[in-house]
Amino acid sequence: MRGLVLLIALSLLAACGDNFDRADASNIDAVNAGQPLYAIHCASCHGEKLEGQPDWRVANPDGALPAPPHDDSGHTWHHADALLFNYTKQGGQAIAPEGFTSAMPAFGETLSDSEIWAILSFIKSKWSLEAQIRQGRMN
């Protein structure tokens, strides 16, 4: 099944030219390309419905927080697109403030920039209009 989802994602990216350069919830091609990529690379930690891990605000024994939700109940929409992109590409620890432990892996070797933007487009498409507008003001 995972292979089929990956094949669909690659087909969508190929059909769209794999040239997404920003997170755009209104770009249906980016959203459609991002959905299966999210399922493959993000859902195991952040949830199939973007719900995050239980007790995501309480640090694990290693000091890292569990994966937060990417829906309106989380804080993803509190951050500008550039930060979300860099956090995904470089990994959380690479750009975390001093003293903060992040378990977010880097996807820069796994996903193209366009694929990261597509995933972010998909995530943003699931936010309420209010959250999209508020987050858009940060960009």
C-alpha positions in Angstrom: 0.0 0.0 0.0 2.8 2.4 0.9 4.3 1.8 -2.6 1.0 2.7 -4.2 0.8 5.9 -2.2 4.3 6.8 -3.2 3.6 6.1 -6.8 0.5 8.3 -6.7 2.6 11.1 -5.1 5.3 10.9 -7.7 2.8 10.8 -10.5 1.1 14.0 -9.1 4.4 15.7 -8.8 5.5 14.7 -12.3 2.2 15.9 -13.7 2.5 19.3 -12.0 6.1 19.8 -13.0 7.4 19.4 -9.4 7.9 23.1 -9.2 6.1 24.2 -6.0 8.0 27.0 -4.4 5.8 28.1 -1.6 3.1 26.7 0.7 -0.2 27.5 -0.9 -3.4 26.0 0.4 -5.3 27.3 -2.6 -3.0 25.5 -5.1 -5.0 22.3 -5.6 -2.1 20.7 -7.5 0.3 21.3 -4.6 -2.3 20.2 -2.0 -3.0 17.0 -4.0 0.7 16.3 -4.4 1.3 16.9 -0.7 -1.4 14.7 0.7 0.2 11.3 -0.1 3.7 12.7 0.7 2.3 13.7 4.1 0.9 10.2 4.6 4.3 8.6 3.8 6.6 10.9 5.6 4.7 12.7 8.3 1.6 10.8 9.5 3.4 8.2 11.5 4.4 11.0 14.0 1.9 13.8 13.4 -1.2 11.6 12.8 -3.2 10.6 9.7 -5.6 13.4 10.6 -2.9 15.9 11.6 -3.9 15.2 15.3 -0.3 14.9 16.6 0.8 12.6 19.4 -0.9 12.3 22.8 0.4 14.8 25.5 2.4 16.7 22.8 3.0 19.6 25.3 4.7 17.3 27.8 8.4 16.5 27.2 9.5 12.9 26.9 12.3 11.6 29.2 14.9 12.7 26.6 13.6 16.3 26.8 12.0 16.3 23.4 8.3 17.1 23.0 6.1 14.6 21.2 5.1 15.5 17.6 2.5 18.3 17.7 -0.7 18.4 15.8 -0.7 20.2 12.5 -4.4 21.0 12.6 -5.8 24.1 14.3 -5.3 22.6 17.8 -1.6 22.7 17.4 0.8 25.6 16.9 2.0 25.0 13.3 -0.1 27.8 12.0 1.6 30.1 14.5 4.8 30.0 12.4 5.8 31.6 9.1 6.2 29.4 6.0 10.0 29.9 5.9 10.4 28.6 9.4 8.1 25.6 8.7 10.1 24.9 5.5 13.5 25.1 7.2 12.4 23.1 10.2 11.2 20.3 7.8 14.3 20.5 5.6 17.0 20.9 8.2 15.4 19.1 11.1 14.2 20.6 14.3 17.5 20.4 16.2 19.4 22.3 13.5 17.3 25.4 14.0 16.0 25.0 17.5 16.8 27.7 20.1 19.6 26.9 22.5 18.5 24.5 25.2 15.5 23.2 23.2 15.5 19.5 22.2 13.7 18.6 19.0 13.0 15.1 17.7 12.0 16.4 14.3 14.2 14.7 11.7 15.6 16.5 8.7 14.0 15.7 5.4 16.4 17.6 3.1 18.0 14.4 1.9 14.7 12.6 1.5 12.3 15.2 0.0 12.9 17.9 -2.6 12.1 21.5 -1.8 9.1 21.2 -4.0 7.9 18.1 -2.1 8.3 20.0 1.2 6.3 22.9 -0.1 3.6 20.5 -1.3 3.3 18.9 2.1 3.1 22.3 3.7 0.4 23.3 1.2 -1.6 20.1 2.2 -1.2 20.9 5.9 -2.3 24.5 5.5 -5.3 23.4 3.4 -6.6 21.6 6.5 -6.6 24.7 8.7 -9.6 26.8 9.3 -9.9 29.9 7.2 -9.2 32.0 10.3 -6.0 30.1 11.0 -4.9 30.4 7.4 -5.5 34.2 7.4 -3.7 34.7 10.8 -0.7 32.5 9.6 -0.7 34.3 6.2 0.0 37.6 8.1 3.3 36.2 9.3 4.5 35.6 5.8 
